[in-house]
Amino acid sequence: MIEHPDITRALQTGYPDVDIEYPPHCPACGCECDYFYRDYSGAVFGCENCVERVDAEADDET
C-alpha cells in the first residue's frame, strides 16, 4: 500500500513537515510586534512597543 508522503516522513523522522510561522520580533527591543518603524535610511529603529508617538505641537522638548 502506498502511503501519503507526510505519513512516511512522520514515521521516518518523528516529525511532520510543517512550516511554523513565528511572529516577527523587534530588533531593537526583542518584543513580538505587528509594525516596524524605519528611519529615512531604511534602518529599523523600533516597533509599536518601544517607540512612543507624540504630537509635534504638544511636544515641549523641540
N, C-alpha and C positions, 0 to 999 in steps of 0.2 A: 504494500500500500504506500502510495506517495503521500508524504506529509507536507504540510504548509511550511515554507522556509522559516517563518517566525517560530514555529514549534520546534523545528530541527535546531535552530540557533539557540533557543532557550534550553533545550536538552543538552547541547554540547557545552555551552558556556555558563549556564545557570541564570543568564540574564536575557530578557527580550531586547531587541534592537529598537530602542525608542530614543527620540531626540528630546531631551529635557531642556526646557527653556527656563533659564534663570532670569529673574528680574534685573534690570540694569542697576548698577551701583555708581554713585558719585565718586569721581576720582579725588575730589577734594576732601570730603568728609566720610566717605565709605557707606553712607546710608542708601537703602533702596529708594529709588526716585522715579518719577514719571517724566521730568523735564530736566535738561541740562541748560546752563546759561553759558554763552560764549562771548569772548571779547571780540574786538574788531579784527584781530589777527587769526581768529578761529580757535583759539585755545579755550578749553573748558575751564571755567573758574569756580563753578559751584552748581547747586541744584536748588529746588524749592525748599529744601530742609535747612540749608546753610547760608542762603542769601536772603537778606531782608529787603523787601520793596518799600521804598519811602516816597512820599510825594515831594517833587522837586521844589514846589513853592513853600511847603511847610518845613523843609529841612533847614535847620539853623546852622549847620556845620559848613555850608558853602559860602 
